[in-house]
Amino acid sequence: MSDRYSAQQKHGERHQTCLAHLARDTAFAFEHGSDDLPFRFRLWLGRAFDLAKEVANFTASTLARKKWELESQLTVLLTVTTQCDLARQLQAKIGRARSQLLTFCDYPGQVDPTNNTSERKLRPCVIQRKVTNGYRAMWAAEAEADVRTTVDTARLSGANPFAVIVSALT
């Protein structure tokens, strides 16, 4: 999962760019731009979100066809000529992320089209850092990260977080 932060791009074999971030950028270009290309990207993103909602319910062949249709539509949008700077910037941004936009189709039900879940998981850490003005010792930050990761991973796999921590310490 990626929000296009460049430091993340070298890690991981495959990436899913956060479509919510692209939708926000598209909305801005639509509201402040001077042509209809952002609106057309908005419609495309809507179709991608619709597919993501139902991705686990499709057969492999249906999903492959729907993904191909979205990719074909995207090819057209990326080749449109525009005089609007905002639309051109949006087009370039989406073009750079193209191979990462529909990764959720390759892993039905396993990869989300947005990183909203990841950002929700980070929120307690951000609040902790703001309230305490950061950590005075690196070991404390690393310890909290380890505990949070262990608890979240245990929850995802259906295990009891407390039992997992106890077993890790003994």
C-alpha positions in Angstrom: 0.0 0.0 0.0 1.4 3.4 -1.0 0.4 7.0 -0.9 3.1 7.7 -3.4 5.7 8.6 -0.8 8.9 8.1 -2.7 10.8 6.3 0.2 8.2 3.5 0.0 8.6 2.8 -3.7 11.8 0.8 -3.4 10.3 -1.6 -0.8 8.0 -4.5 -1.6 7.5 -6.5 -4.8 4.1 -5.0 -5.7 2.4 -1.8 -4.6 -1.2 -0.6 -4.5 -1.4 3.2 -4.7 -4.0 4.7 -2.5 -6.9 5.5 -4.7 -8.4 7.8 -2.0 -5.3 10.1 -2.3 -5.7 10.2 -6.0 -9.5 10.9 -5.7 -8.6 13.8 -3.5 -6.1 15.1 -6.0 -8.7 14.6 -8.8 -11.3 16.5 -6.9 -9.0 19.4 -6.5 -8.1 19.5 -10.2 -11.8 19.2 -11.0 -12.8 22.1 -8.8 -9.9 24.4 -9.8 -9.1 23.3 -13.3 -10.5 24.4 -16.7 -11.3 21.3 -18.6 -13.2 18.0 -18.2 -10.3 15.6 -17.9 -10.3 15.6 -14.1 -14.1 14.8 -14.2 -13.3 11.9 -16.5 -10.6 10.6 -14.1 -13.2 11.0 -11.3 -15.6 8.8 -13.2 -12.8 6.2 -13.7 -11.9 6.2 -10.1 -15.5 5.7 -9.2 -15.6 2.6 -11.4 -12.4 1.4 -9.8 -13.9 1.9 -6.3 -17.0 0.0 -7.4 -14.9 -2.9 -8.6 -12.9 -2.9 -5.3 -16.1 -3.2 -3.3 -17.1 -6.4 -5.1 -13.7 -7.7 -6.1 -13.9 -10.8 -3.9 -17.3 -11.8 -5.4 -16.1 -12.2 -9.0 -14.8 -15.2 -10.8 -11.2 -14.9 -11.9 -12.2 -14.5 -15.6 -14.8 -11.8 -14.8 -12.3 -9.9 -12.6 -9.6 -10.1 -15.3 -12.1 -8.7 -17.9 -13.2 -5.9 -15.6 -9.6 -5.0 -14.8 -8.7 -5.0 -18.5 -11.7 -2.7 -19.2 -10.4 -0.2 -16.6 -6.9 -0.4 -17.9 -8.2 0.3 -21.4 -10.2 3.2 -20.3 -7.2 4.6 -18.4 -5.0 4.3 -21.5 -7.5 6.6 -23.3 -7.5 9.1 -20.4 -3.7 9.2 -20.2 -3.4 10.0 -23.9 -5.9 12.9 -23.9 -4.3 16.3 -24.7 -5.1 19.0 -22.3 -4.1 22.7 -22.0 -5.0 22.8 -18.3 -1.9 22.7 -16.0 -3.8 21.0 -13.1 -5.2 18.3 -15.4 -1.8 17.7 -17.0 -0.2 17.3 -13.5 -3.0 14.9 -12.5 -2.6 13.0 -15.7 1.2 12.7 -15.1 0.7 11.6 -11.5 -1.8 8.9 -12.4 0.4 7.9 -15.3 3.4 7.4 -13.0 1.3 5.3 -10.6 -0.4 3.3 -13.4 1.1 -0.1 -12.7 0.0 0.3 -9.0 -3.6 1.4 -9.4 -5.4 -1.9 -9.8 -3.1 -4.2 -7.8 -6.2 -5.0 -5.6 -7.5 -7.0 -8.5 -4.5 -9.3 -8.4 -5.1 -10.1 -4.7 -8.9 -10.1 -4.3 -10.0 -9.5 -0.8 -6.4 -9.2 0.5 -5.4 -5.8 -0.7 -7.5 -2.6 -0.2 -7.6 0.1 -2.9 -6.9 2.7 -0.2 -4.5 3.0 2.7 -7.2 4.2 5.1 -6.8 1.2 7.3 -3.0 1.8 7.5 -3.5 5.5 8.3 -6.0 4.6 11.1 -3.4 2.3 12.6 -0.8 5.1 12.5 -3.1 7.6 14.2 -2.5 6.5 17.8 1.3 6.7 17.2 1.0 10.2 15.8 -1.2 11.3 18.7 1.3 9.8 21.2 4.2 11.6 19.6 2.3 14.9 19.6 1.2 14.6 23.2 4.6 13.6 24.6 6.5 15.8 22.1 8.3 12.7 20.9 10.4 10.1 22.6 13.5 10.9 24.5 15.0 7.5 23.9 14.9 5.6 20.6 14.4 2.3 22.5 11.0 3.6 23.8 9.8 4.5 20.3 11.0 1.1 19.0 9.3 -0.7 21.9 6.0 1.0 21.3 6.2 0.2 17.6 7.0 -3.4 18.3 4.0 -3.7 20.7 1.6 -2.0 18.4 2.8 -4.2 15.4 2.4 -7.3 17.5 -1.1 -6.4 18.8 -2.3 -5.4 15.3 -0.9 -8.5 13.7 -2.4 -10.7 16.4 -5.8 -9.1 15.8 -5.6 -9.5 12.1 -4.9 -13.2 12.4 -7.6 -13.7 15.1 -5.2 -14.4 17.9 -5.4 -13.0 21.4 -3.0 -10.0 21.5 -2.2 -10.5 25.2 -1.4 -14.2 24.7 0.8 -13.4 21.8 2.8 -10.8 23.8 3.1 -13.2 26.8 4.4 -16.0 24.5 6.9 -13.6 22.9 8.2 -12.6 26.3 8.5 -16.1 27.7 
